[in-house]
Amino acid sequence: MPAPYNLLVLFSNETITKSFGCTMQWHERIGRRLKLRDLHILMTVVQCGSMGRAAGLLAISQPAVSKAISDLETTLKVKLLDRTGQGVEPTLYGQAVLKWGLTIFNDLKQSVAEIEYLADPTRGELRLGCTEPMAAGFVSTVIEQLTRQHPKLIFHVTQADSGTLQNRELKTRNIELLVGRIPDLAPADETEAEVLFNEPIVAVAGVRSKWVRRRKIEWAELSDEPWILPPSNSIGMALFTEAFRNSNLPPPQSTVVAFSLQLTTSLLATGRYIGLVPGSMLRVSGDRLGIKALPLKMPVRAGPAGIVKLKNRMLSPVGQIFVEKARELARLLPDPD
């Protein structure tokens, strides 16, 4: 950790008021005495669960750790840690400091990344989240195109369901933006979404399958075929069931039930199975994955897909060029019929 840094430009009266329910004498008591180094030590102590372990991790003495915590408590005039037989844990006040402290360090990290980008626009890092279907198709294509133009860019991709990405990873700023189906995301005051394209669900088979050579297929012909299907509570399964019911047929029993696209594409490659994939994945990665769309019309209920980010938060330079490239690729995707 660099030399102590005054937090006058990083904290605000509004932040202090929100955290502690009172307006403190900022210039006289807080702005000149609250140090970034002490805040970092507090976060490390809470993460480690003890001052001794934190001291070892930070390569400083335990008395230095104790003094940093004491200085913070004296400055803020509240108790930040509860000492127990098992170690330490943050008080309600400590949790407030940690919440805003995490924001400070993430903002600082982004500012350093922006400085590096301004010094060399071809290098930088982006932390983003996406669902597995997006990772297998749309997001991987955006990354591939960007790294061809800017080989020094680095992407840290967190893969999870849309709800987890929005409610945990995005809100805690572990990722800068996420890419997924918009309907899968619960409304949130802290986030905003940009729709890039409509995402249909498509029935597919491997290039070795007898079905890909057919120009017309009826749903009834596929009743006894081995299907790879998503779980019963998914959008894809709802559309699949509706397609058979619209043809006055009972939905066939699936041979494999899985969300894994890696498993799905591996089985499709054998030529025996039929599966469901997002339309964008088929459009941008179908040839590479060896899968083709079958001439089957799914119920038209394509949902919007796009990018979600925190409100009132400027994207990093790499985040901005990612969004621009994503918009460019989205314009090439055909609208579902």
N, C-alpha and C positions, 0 to 999 in steps of 0.2 A: 504494500500500500504506500503510495507517495506521501510526501510530507503533509501535515495537517492542512486541510483546505477549509477556508471559511465558507459557511453555507448561506451567506447573505443573499446570493443570487439564485440559490436553489430552493430554499423554503420561502413561504410567504405568510403574511398574517392570516390569510384565509385558511391555509393549511394548518397552522397552529390552532386556530379557532375551531376548525372541524375536529381536530384530533383530541383536544383537551377541553373543549366547551368554554373557553375563556380567551380573551385577547391579551397576549403577553406584551411586555415592553420589548418589542423586537430589537430596535437598534441598540438599546442600552444593555440588554441581558442575553438575547438569543443570537442575534446576527454576528456578534463579535466573539462568542464563546463556543458555539456549537460547531464541532469539527467533523469533517467527513471521516477521518481516521477513527474517531471514537464510535461513530455510527457503524462503520464496517466491523469494528470489534464486537459491538453489541449483536449484530446479525450473525457473526461467526459463533459467538457464545451460545446463542439460541439454537443455531443449527447443530452444534456439537453436543449441547445439553450440559456442558460444564465449562468452567473457566480454565481448568487445567488442560483439557483436550483442545480448547480454543487456542490457548497459549502455544501448545505444541504445533498446531496447524499454522499459526501465524508467525512462528519462530520468534516469539518475544516472551518475556518473563510473565509469570502469573500475576505478580504485583502490578505490572504494567497494565494487564487486562483489568484487574480490579479497580485501578485508578481511573481508567477510561470510563468504566461503567459508573463509578462514583461521580466523576465530573459531569457526565450526562444527567444523572439524577439531580445533582446540585443545580445545574443550569436550568433544567425543566421544572425543578421543585416537585417531582413526583417519583414514586418508586417504580422502576422499570422491570425488575426481576424479583421473583420469589425464590429464595434459597430453600431447597428441600434435601432430605437425606439422599435422594437419588440424583441430585444435580440442581439445575436451575430451569425455570420456565418463565415466559413473559407474563407480566401483569396485564390488565386491561390497557394501561397507559403504554406499556411496552409493545403490545400488539399494534397500537396506533402508530407508534414510531416506526415499527418494522414495516407496516403497510406503506407509509409514505416514503420510508427509506428505500424500499425496493423500487419505487417509482423513480426516485432520484438516481439510483445506480443504473437503472435501465436507460434513463434519459441521457446520462453521462456516456454510457456505452454507445448509444446511438449517435451522440455528438462526435465521439471519437471516430466512429465509422464514417460519418459524413465528412469529417476533415480528411480522412484517408481517401475517400472517394474524390473529394475536390482536388486533392493533390495528384490523384491518378484515377480518372473516371472509369478505367477498365478493370479496377479491382474493388473488392468489397464483399460483404457477406449479407445474407438474408435468411432469417428464420421464419419458416412458414409451415402451416399445417394443412393437411388435406386428407380426404377419405381414400380408401384403397382404390376404388374405381378411378378417381381423379389422378392418383399417383400412377396408375397403370397406363393412362392415356393422356389426358389434357396437360397435367402438370409436368409430366416427364418430357413432353414435346416442347413446352415453353422453355424448360431448363436447357434442353438440348440445343435449341436454337440460340438462346442467350449465350451459352458457354462457347458456342462456335464464334460468336461475335466478340465476346469478352472472356477469353480463356482463364483469366485470373479470378473470376467471380466464384464465390463459394456459397452453396445452398445447404442449410440445415433443415431437413424435412422431418416433421413430426406427423406420424400417420395414426389416425384414430377416427372415431365416429364424430360427426359434425357437432353434436351436443357437447361432448368432452372438449373438443377443440375450442369452441366458443366460450363455454362457461368456466373452463379451467385454464387452458393454455393461453388464450387470447387475453382474458381479463387480468391474468398475472403477468402478462407481457413476456411470456416464454416464447411466443411467436408474434410476428408483426402483422401477419394477415393469414387468413385461411381461405381455401378454395373448396367448395362443396355445393350440394343441392340446397337452395335457399329454403324450401319447405321443411327440411330436416332441422332447421334452426329455430329455436324458440325466440320470440321477440325480446329484445333487450334494449334498455335505454342507453347503455354505454356503447353500443355497436351500430354500424351502418353497413348496408349491403349494396353492392352494384351487380345487377344481373348482366351476365355476359351472353348467355344463350339458353335455349330451351333444351332440356335433356330427356329424350325419349328412352324407353326400354326396348331392346331389340332381341328377337330370337335368333340365335346363331348356331352354327355347327363348324367343325374343323374342315379344312380344305380337302381332307380325304373322305369326308362323309358323302354318301350317295345323295343326300338331300340337297347339297349345294349345287348340283347339276340340274335340278328341277326349276322350271320357270313358274310353276304354280303349285301351291301346296294347300290343302285344306287341314284345318285343325284336327278333324276326325282321323286323318292318316297318322297323326303323331301320338295318338292315345296310348299306344303300347310301346312307344320308344323310351329308352332310358334318358331321363331328364336330370340335369343338375340345376337345382333351384335354390333361391335364397330362403331364409326362414319365413314362417307364416305371417309375421308381423311387418314384413317389408313391403315397400311400394311395388317392387318387381313381382312379388308373389301375388299381390292384390290384382295387378294387371293381368297376370297369367291366368288366374282363376276366372276373372271377368271374361277373358277371351274365349275360354272353353264354354262358359255359361251362355255367352252370346250365340254360340253355335249349338246350343241345346245339348251340350255334352258335359258329363261330370269331369272335373279336372283329374288327370292321371296322377297316380302316386309317384312321387319323385324317387329316383334311385339314390341320389346324393343330395343332402341338404347342407349348404355351406355358403358363407359370405366370401370365402377366400377366392379371389380371382386367379391366384397362382394355381390352386387346385383345379379350378374350373377350366382354365386354358390348357392345363396339362392333360386333363381327361378329354377335352374336345379334340386335342391333337391326335387321339387314337382313331377318330372317325366314327366312334360308336355312339357318342352322346350328343344331346342337344341342350343348350343352356340359354341364359339371359344375361345380357351385358348392357351398360349404358351406351347410348348412341355415340357420344363424343369419343369414347374409348375405341369403338369399332371404326369410327371415321379416321382417327389419327394414328391408331396402332393396329388395326385389323390385319394388314398385310404382314407386319412384323410378327404378330402373334399367331398367324396362320388360321384366322377365323373369318367367316363370311356370313352376311345376313341372309336369313331365309325369307322367301316371299310370303310372309305372314303378316297380316295387319293386326297390330296390337291396338287395344282401345286407346283413342287419342286423349291422353292425359299427361302429356309431357310437362314436366315441372321446370321452373327456372333454376339455373345454376350460375354461380358467380363468386365474387370475392367479398369477404367480410373483414372489416377492420374496426378499430376503436374510433369513436366519434371524436372530432376536434383534435386529432392527433396526426401530424404530418408524417407521411411515409418517408423512410430513408431513401436516398438516391437509388439504391439497388431495388428497393421495394417499388419505386416509381417506374423503373424500366421494366420490372416484372409485370406490373399491371398493364403497361403500354403494350408489351409483347403479347400478353394474354388477350387483350382487346383485339389485337391484330389477328391472332389465330382464331378467335371466336367468330370474326367476320367471315372466315372461310368455311365455317361449319354450316351445312344446309339446314334450313328450318324443317322440323318434322312435318310430315304430311298431316 
